[in-house]
């Protein structure tokens, strides 16, 4: 198989199949979607992507974690004086 790969974009010839949006809903198993949401849920929510299933406890922890990360980022971006 001839695989093309662009290191700048990380795209390869099997990366984009037919361009159909939402294809993941029919390709990934519920367990796979749950794993992706567990691993990347913070990023997905922060960038406006809805999660497939709502988990009140996880959502609460995710919100608290996002707030803590945002506070840390603000603190790290402030100029320091010595």
C-alpha positions as CSV (number, residue, x, y, z in Angstrom):
1,X,0.0,0.0,0.0
2,X,1.3,3.4,-1.0
3,X,0.9,5.7,2.0
4,X,1.5,9.4,1.6
5,X,2.2,11.4,4.7
6,X,2.5,15.1,5.3
7,X,4.4,15.7,8.6
8,X,3.3,19.4,8.7
9,X,-0.5,18.5,8.8
10,X,-0.3,14.9,9.9
11,X,-2.6,14.0,7.0
12,X,-2.2,10.8,5.1
13,X,-4.1,9.2,2.3
14,X,-6.3,7.2,4.7
15,X,-7.0,10.2,7.0
16,X,-9.9,11.7,5.1
17,X,-12.1,9.1,3.6
18,X,-15.3,10.6,2.1
19,X,-15.6,13.9,4.0
20,X,-18.9,13.0,5.5
21,X,-19.5,14.8,8.8
22,X,-20.6,12.7,11.7
23,X,-19.3,9.5,10.2
24,X,-17.8,8.6,13.6
25,X,-21.4,7.9,14.8
26,X,-21.7,4.9,12.6
27,X,-18.0,3.8,12.6
28,X,-17.0,3.9,16.3
29,X,-18.5,1.7,19.0
30,X,-20.1,3.3,22.1
31,X,-17.1,2.1,24.1
32,X,-14.7,3.9,21.7
33,X,-16.7,7.1,21.9
34,X,-16.8,6.9,25.7
35,X,-13.0,6.5,25.7
36,X,-12.4,9.4,23.4
37,X,-14.8,11.6,25.5
38,X,-13.0,10.6,28.6
39,X,-9.6,11.4,27.2
40,X,-10.4,14.5,25.2
41,X,-13.7,15.7,26.6
42,X,-12.2,18.8,28.1
43,X,-10.8,19.9,24.7
44,X,-14.0,19.0,22.9
45,X,-16.2,20.9,25.2
46,X,-13.8,23.9,25.3
47,X,-13.9,24.0,21.5
48,X,-17.7,23.8,21.3
49,X,-18.2,20.1,20.4
50,X,-21.1,18.5,22.3
51,X,-20.4,15.2,24.0
52,X,-22.5,12.3,23.0
53,X,-23.6,11.4,26.5
54,X,-23.9,13.6,29.5
55,X,-22.3,12.3,32.7
56,X,-23.2,14.7,35.6
57,X,-20.2,13.7,37.8
58,X,-17.8,13.7,35.0
59,X,-19.2,17.0,33.7
60,X,-18.7,18.6,37.2
61,X,-15.1,17.3,37.4
62,X,-14.5,18.4,33.8
63,X,-15.8,21.9,34.6
64,X,-13.7,22.2,37.8
65,X,-10.6,20.9,35.9
66,X,-11.1,23.4,33.1
67,X,-11.4,26.3,35.6
68,X,-8.2,25.2,37.3
69,X,-6.3,25.0,34.0
70,X,-7.6,28.4,33.0
71,X,-6.5,29.9,36.3
72,X,-3.1,28.3,36.0
73,X,-2.7,29.6,32.4
74,X,-3.7,33.1,33.5
75,X,-1.2,32.9,36.4
76,X,1.6,31.7,34.1
77,X,1.0,34.4,31.5
78,X,1.4,37.2,34.0
79,X,4.7,38.9,33.9
80,X,6.9,38.2,36.8
81,X,8.9,40.8,38.6
82,X,12.0,40.0,40.6
